[in-house]
């Protein structure tokens, strides 16, 4: 890892797949190193180990997917409110088709415009590395780098 990343917390975009997997890691008793997505969320919530970049569209997707998965409304509210309070909320200035999945374009644009170092996802194929400035990485890969 570069010296620049060690001096400050990296700028990171978290895909919905990681958020959902992370939340599921807290259903039962949390066990470190069992669920990399949960480890990422826990380290961010407790120590703010990275700067989470979001947009209102990303927050809307988080809410929509969590509702579809029947996560309790009070849990969704806490997750969304905490994320909004502790993250950098960006207003995107452009629109582009980057991902093979159009719903993932908001994450790609957030990463590019927010100068993210990492985009963390469980769906690597939906985020074409060649079209992104951020390094596309799995939760386990992110933990290994940071």
C-alpha positions, 0 to 999 in steps of 0.5 A: 500500500502506498504511503499516501493511503497510510497517512489518511483514511482511504476514500471508499464506495461500498456496493449494496452487496457488501452492505447487505452481507455485512448486516447479515453478519450481525444477525447472530453474535458477531465473530471477527474474521467470519464475514469480511463485509461485517468486519468492514462495517464494524471497523468503519462504525467503531473507528472510521477506518475509511471515508465512506462516499455516498450519494442520495441515489446510493442511499435510496438503493440501500433502503430499497434493497434492505426493504425488499429483503425485509430488514426491520424498518428501525434497522434500515433507519439506523443504517441509513442515518448513520451512513448519512451522518458519517459519510461524505455525501456527493452531488454527482455532476455527470451521468454515464453508462459505465457498468453492465448493470445500469443500477451500478452506474451510481456507484461507479460515478460516485467512485470516479467523481469522489476520487475514491481509492476503492470500490468494494463489492461482492459483484466484481464483474459489474464494475469494469476496472478499466473504466474506473479510477478506484480499485475494484476489490472484494471485502476480503481484498479490501481488508488485506490492503487496508 
